[in-house]
Amino acid sequence: MKKTWKYIGLATIATMSLLAAACTEKASEDVVTETTPAVQETSAVDTTQPVGPKPPCMENVTFVDSTQWHGCEKGGRWMRVTTADVEVKLPEEPVSGILIYGGIYGPARNVTVYVNGTETVSEATFGPDKNILVPLPEGFQQETATLRIELDGGEPVSPKSLGVSTDSRPLAMMLRRIDFKKAS
């Protein structure tokens, strides 16, 4: 019994070390923020984990209407509806685009992205793990402190309906992180 607990303890410590390293890893020079998602896999939903505060990689994101979203998980936050809004604080440095990291539960499908009410991406196909560079709307001036981003992730699907697990939550798109591409 002692050996089993020791093994579990070491595995837990190793996993926690990897997660901590992933969350603090420096982003590329083109990206303004310094965090990366802790969990990359969305193929299985672990409903036994407690829902807590926003992950560190989402500190710059405000979820406009919390009824559009499930609670925060280690890897991000799932949309529970077809379309959901977030607001993102702009960095002080000039930016040329928005990097959206996310994933779709179930079969890959298109996601439409609106920035400040303007459709900027209409054919970004997302699978379980994807990131896209969203151009800023034409005539964008970086004078405001925040951007409003609307994500249309298509019809939500539950893992239970796909026969994958007992999780009956409707899941559309998981938002993992939003960063900005520096202007050149």
N, C-alpha and C positions, 0 to 999 in steps of 0.2 A: 504494500500500500504506500509506503514511504517513497519508493522509487517512482510510482505513478505520479504522486503529487509533485515530486521534484521535476519530472519530465514536463508536466503541465506548466509548472512555474517557469521553467527555462523557456518553453515555447512562448508563453505569454510575454516574458521579458523581451525575447527576441522580436516578437510581433510589435510590441509597444515601441521598441527602439527603431524599427523600420518605419512605423507610422510617424514617429517624432521626426525622423530624418526627412521623410517625404514632406511633412508640413513646413519644415524650415529651410528646405533646399532653395537656393537662389534661382530665380527665374532667368530666362535668357536676357541678353542686354536690350532687346527690343521691347521687353515687357516692363511696365512700370512697377508692378507689385512684386513682392518677394516670397510668395507662398505658392504651393502646389497642392493639388488634392491629395488627401491621405489615402483614399480608397479609389481604385480604378474600376473595379468590377461591379456591373449592375445586373448580371445575369441571375442572381439570387437575392432575394430580399430577406434580411434577418429581422423578423419582428420581435425577437426576444431582447434586442438591444434597447435601452432606454432612449427616449427622444429628449434631447437636451438643447442647449443654446446653439447659436450659429457656429459652424466650424470656423476656425481662424481664417481659412481661405475665402470666407464670405463676409468679412467684417465691413467691406465697403458697399454691401448690398442691403437695401431696405425693401422688404416684401410689402408692397402697397396694401394688399388685401389678404390677410392671413387665411381667409376662408378658401382662397385659391390654391393654397399650398398645404401639404402635410407637414408635420413637425420636422425639424432639422435632424439629420442623421450624420454619422461620421463622414460620409462622402459627399454630402450636399443636401439638397432639398427637392422632393418630388412635387411636381404640379399635380393637383387632383382634378383639374378641369382642363378643357381644351385650350383656353387662352388665359394667360396670367401676366401680371405686371410686376416689374421691379424698378426701383430707382437706384442709380449708382452715382457715387460721388466721383467727380472728375479730379484727376491729379492736377497739380499746378503746372507741370510740364505740358507743352503742346502735344496733342495726340492726333494720329491719323486714322485710327480705327479701333474697334472694340473686339477683343478676343473673348468668345463665349465658349466655355467648356461645359459639356453636358452629355447626356445620353438618353435614349428612348427605351422604355420597357416594351418588350415584344418585338415584332418585325420592324425593320428599318422603315422610316417614312420621312416625308418632307416636313421641315419646320419653317415657319415664316417669322421673320424678325422685323419689328417696327421700332424705330428710334425717334423719340419725340413726335410720334404720330405718323412718321413717314416710313413706308415700306422700303426697307433697304436690302433684304435678302428674302427671296421667295422660294428658292429651290435648294435649300441646304438639306441634304439627306443625312439624317442622324441614325446611327445604330446604337448599340449599347455604350459606346465610348467615342466621343467625337469632339473636336474643337473647330471653330470656324472664325475667320476674320470678317467682321462686319464693317463695311465702309460707313463712314459718317455721312449723314444726309447732305445733299448738295447745298452749299451756302452755309454750312455749319460754322458757327463762331463759338469759340470756347470761352464764352463770357459767363455762362451760368455755372453754378457749382455742381449741378446734378443733371443726369440724363434719365429719361424715362424709357425703359425698354419693355416692349410687349412681345411675348413669345406665344406663338400659336403652335402647339406641339401635336395637334391632331387628337383624335378621340382617345381618351384614357382606356387602359385595359388592366384588368387585375391578374396577378399571377395565378390566382385560384381558377379564373376562367380559362387559362391556358393549361391547367393541370400541372403547374409547376410547384405550387405550394398552397398552404391554407390561407395565405394573405389575400384578403378580399378587397383591399384598398384599390381604388382606381388610380393608376399611375400613367401619366402622360410623359413628360420630360423631366429628367433630374438635372437641376442646375448645380454644377459643381463649383464653378468659379467664373468671375468676370474680371478681365484685365484690360489694359489699354496698350495699343501699339504706339510707341513714341513717333512723333513726326520727325522726318529726316531733314 
